[in-house]
Amino acid sequence: MTWSATARGAHQPDNTAFTQQRLPAWHPLLSASIALPLFFCAGLAFIGLGLGLYYSSNGIKELAYDYTGDPGTGNCSVCATAGQGRAPPPPCSCAWYFSLPELFQGPVYLYYELTNFYQNNRRYGVSRDDSQLSGLPSSLRHPVNECAPYQYSAAGLPIAPCGAIANSLFNDSFSLWHQRQPNGPYVEVPLDRTGIAWWTDYHVKFRNPPLVNGSLALAFRGTAPPPNWHRPVYELSPDPNNTGFINQDFVVWMRTAALPTFRKLYARIRQGNYSAGLPRGAYRVNITYNYPVRVFSGHKRLIFSSISWMGGKNPFLGIAYLLVGSLCIFVGFVMLVVYIRYQDQNDDEEDDE
């Protein structure tokens, strides 16, 4: 045996079915009898799923009210006019009255919706300090540069929480009242404000800094609130388990939306006599009007909504499945016509031969 043959044999793979690629394999041949039924079955499956999603979404009840305050749209127009061109706008209150002729099936979710608000803007989306929001004392005193111009206050104090997202925190508030009998008194409906944030956000991403002598206010001493805030972050709620960086409203707002029109969860109605939903009767929503939206040509709405197995009202997913299913069936018919046409031509050519 020559040297070259010996060297070549030493580097050859083992003579096994795996290394020599002799394992049995299945090579599908997509003939018309296989491909066409696949297209039709996939199309029917998508259409069936799309119909289920679409009708399930349409079965969700919603009650919405635009309280932006455009002229002639209700008593909130007074608040919108009073706060126009003033930053921050003065405190103002308005109300929304509505009646339910029948039970609004629960569980009922209360959302606020903003339009023309681009939380997906790149500079806006990175204007935050995740280390500071996780409670690190060093980041509390030294915010990252991405937070600028909301990094330090005019007095040179670090802003906590820093950044444009925190500075634009939605600060309207709502309370719901129910009139059970005509001309009777209004009774406040309990709003459950707990558990409205994502579990991972509330339990993992957001943390308060370590307490100083048992006080959260001392932990934030030496910092300043964002310019648009009326109070420091440790006074967002009297509940010690819902204030500071772990305030539920704050955590919900800090999860930025992908589209310029979005809604965020404000509360759930599921306590007391309202666990099954909102009974028939007259209702009043007291609105504390703080958040200016007319400066960026936006609108804000208040929405009561029920849910289904697929979540909230969203017809897009059902329509998308219907379109894909219809496209699959259409392509299947086109392929069937082409197959029949050229199959007949092939048969004629074979007969001529």
Solvent accessible surface area in square Angstrom, and as a share of the most:
residue,aa,sasa,rsa
1,M,197,0.88
2,T,92,0.54
3,W,207,0.72
4,S,61,0.39
5,A,32,0.25
6,T,73,0.42
7,A,32,0.24
8,R,146,0.53
9,G,42,0.40
10,A,80,0.62
11,H,160,0.71
12,Q,109,0.49
13,P,84,0.53
14,D,101,0.52
15,N,124,0.64
16,T,64,0.37
17,A,42,0.33
18,F,155,0.65
19,T,58,0.33
20,Q,68,0.30
21,Q,166,0.74
22,R,138,0.50
23,L,98,0.49
24,P,130,0.82
25,A,77,0.60
26,W,209,0.73
27,H,144,0.64
28,P,71,0.44
29,L,147,0.73
30,L,128,0.64
31,S,54,0.35
32,A,27,0.21
33,S,92,0.59
34,I,84,0.43
35,A,14,0.11
36,L,14,0.07
37,P,63,0.39
38,L,106,0.53
39,F,69,0.29
40,F,47,0.19
41,C,81,0.49
42,A,38,0.29
43,G,0,0.00
44,L,117,0.58
45,A,67,0.52
46,F,70,0.29
47,I,43,0.22
48,G,43,0.41
49,L,84,0.42
50,G,0,0.00
51,L,78,0.39
52,G,38,0.36
53,L,10,0.05
54,Y,66,0.25
55,Y,143,0.54
56,S,21,0.14
57,S,0,0.00
58,N,70,0.36
59,G,60,0.58
60,I,8,0.04
61,K,76,0.32
62,E,57,0.25
63,L,49,0.24
64,A,43,0.33
65,Y,38,0.14
66,D,55,0.29
67,Y,1,0.00
68,T,1,0.01
69,G,2,0.02
70,D,44,0.23
71,P,111,0.70
72,G,83,0.79
73,T,71,0.41
74,G,37,0.36
75,N,73,0.38
76,C,2,0.01
77,S,22,0.14
78,V,103,0.59
79,C,4,0.02
80,A,5,0.04
81,T,89,0.52
82,A,43,0.33
83,G,11,0.11
84,Q,108,0.48
85,G,75,0.72
86,R,140,0.51
87,A,99,0.77
88,P,72,0.45
89,P,22,0.14
90,P,36,0.22
91,P,121,0.76
92,C,31,0.18
93,S,86,0.55
94,C,11,0.07
95,A,16,0.12
96,W,19,0.07
97,Y,132,0.50
98,F,23,0.10
99,S,80,0.52
100,L,17,0.08
101,P,111,0.70
102,E,110,0.49
103,L,77,0.38
104,F,5,0.02
105,Q,101,0.45
106,G,17,0.16
107,P,58,0.36
108,V,0,0.00
109,Y,34,0.13
110,L,1,0.01
111,Y,37,0.14
112,Y,12,0.04
113,E,13,0.06
114,L,0,0.00
115,T,31,0.18
116,N,60,0.31
117,F,23,0.10
118,Y,120,0.45
119,Q,1,0.00
120,N,79,0.41
121,N,78,0.40
122,R,177,0.65
123,R,173,0.63
124,Y,32,0.12
125,G,26,0.25
126,V,74,0.43
127,S,5,0.03
128,R,51,0.19
129,D,5,0.02
130,D,88,0.46
131,S,46,0.30
132,Q,1,0.00
133,L,4,0.02
134,S,41,0.27
135,G,8,0.08
136,L,89,0.44
137,P,72,0.45
138,S,75,0.48
139,S,15,0.10
140,L,3,0.02
141,R,87,0.32
142,H,130,0.58
143,P,7,0.04
144,V,58,0.33
145,N,120,0.62
146,E,97,0.44
147,C,0,0.00
148,A,48,0.37
149,P,107,0.67
150,Y,60,0.23
151,Q,25,0.11
152,Y,91,0.34
153,S,32,0.20
154,A,121,0.94
155,A,88,0.68
156,G,49,0.47
157,L,74,0.37
158,P,15,0.10
159,I,2,0.01
160,A,2,0.02
161,P,0,0.00
162,C,3,0.02
163,G,0,0.00
164,A,21,0.16
165,I,0,0.00
166,A,0,0.00
167,N,10,0.05
168,S,22,0.14
169,L,22,0.11
170,F,14,0.06
171,N,54,0.28
172,D,6,0.03
173,S,47,0.31
174,F,14,0.06
175,S,27,0.17
176,L,1,0.01
177,W,63,0.22
178,H,5,0.02
179,Q,30,0.13
180,R,119,0.43
181,Q,123,0.55
182,P,115,0.72
183,N,152,0.78
184,G,18,0.17
185,P,113,0.71
186,Y,63,0.24
187,V,59,0.34
188,E,90,0.40
189,V,1,0.01
190,P,51,0.32
191,L,34,0.17
192,D,10,0.05
193,R,66,0.24
194,T,86,0.50
195,G,46,0.44
196,I,11,0.06
197,A,17,0.13
198,W,152,0.53
199,W,169,0.59
200,T,65,0.38
201,D,5,0.03
202,Y,45,0.17
203,H,75,0.34
204,V,91,0.53
205,K,106,0.45
206,F,5,0.02
207,R,112,0.41
208,N,35,0.18
209,P,6,0.04
210,P,85,0.54
211,L,107,0.53
212,V,62,0.36
213,N,139,0.71
214,G,63,0.61
215,S,32,0.21
216,L,26,0.13
217,A,43,0.33
218,L,60,0.30
219,A,4,0.03
220,F,3,0.01
221,R,161,0.59
222,G,37,0.35
223,T,24,0.14
224,A,14,0.11
225,P,50,0.31
226,P,2,0.01
227,P,84,0.53
228,N,76,0.39
229,W,30,0.10
230,H,124,0.56
231,R,120,0.44
232,P,32,0.20
233,V,2,0.01
234,Y,63,0.24
235,E,88,0.40
236,L,24,0.12
237,S,20,0.13
238,P,140,0.88
239,D,62,0.32
240,P,106,0.67
241,N,104,0.54
242,N,31,0.16
243,T,9,0.05
244,G,0,0.00
245,F,0,0.00
246,I,31,0.16
247,N,7,0.04
248,Q,15,0.07
249,D,48,0.25
250,F,0,0.00
251,V,1,0.00
252,V,18,0.10
253,W,0,0.00
254,M,2,0.01
255,R,78,0.29
256,T,49,0.28
257,A,20,0.15
258,A,78,0.60
259,L,121,0.60
260,P,39,0.25
261,T,71,0.41
262,F,17,0.07
263,R,82,0.30
264,K,16,0.07
265,L,31,0.15
266,Y,12,0.04
267,A,0,0.00
268,R,37,0.13
269,I,0,0.00
270,R,102,0.37
271,Q,79,0.35
272,G,64,0.62
273,N,110,0.56
274,Y,7,0.02
275,S,69,0.45
276,A,61,0.47
277,G,1,0.01
278,L,1,0.00
279,P,42,0.27
280,R,167,0.61
281,G,22,0.21
282,A,28,0.22
283,Y,1,0.00
284,R,45,0.16
285,V,1,0.00
286,N,51,0.26
287,I,1,0.01
288,T,48,0.28
289,Y,12,0.05
290,N,27,0.14
291,Y,17,0.06
292,P,52,0.33
293,V,1,0.01
294,R,75,0.27
295,V,110,0.63
296,F,59,0.25
297,S,87,0.56
298,G,2,0.02
299,H,66,0.29
300,K,0,0.00
301,R,71,0.26
302,L,0,0.00
303,I,0,0.00
304,F,0,0.00
305,S,2,0.01
306,S,12,0.08
307,I,65,0.33
308,S,35,0.22
309,W,186,0.65
310,M,42,0.19
311,G,28,0.27
312,G,33,0.32
313,K,74,0.32
314,N,70,0.36
315,P,52,0.33
316,F,146,0.61
317,L,74,0.37
318,G,0,0.00
319,I,76,0.39
320,A,29,0.23
321,Y,58,0.22
322,L,41,0.20
323,L,121,0.60
324,V,69,0.39
325,G,0,0.00
326,S,58,0.37
327,L,107,0.53
328,C,24,0.15
329,I,34,0.17
330,F,130,0.54
331,V,50,0.28
332,G,0,0.00
333,F,110,0.46
334,V,68,0.39
335,M,70,0.31
336,L,54,0.27
337,V,95,0.55
338,V,73,0.42
339,Y,99,0.38
340,I,87,0.44
341,R,150,0.55
342,Y,114,0.43
343,Q,70,0.31
344,D,74,0.39
345,Q,76,0.34
346,N,72,0.37
347,D,58,0.30
348,D,84,0.44
349,E,103,0.46
350,E,117,0.52
351,D,118,0.61
352,D,125,0.65
353,E,180,0.81
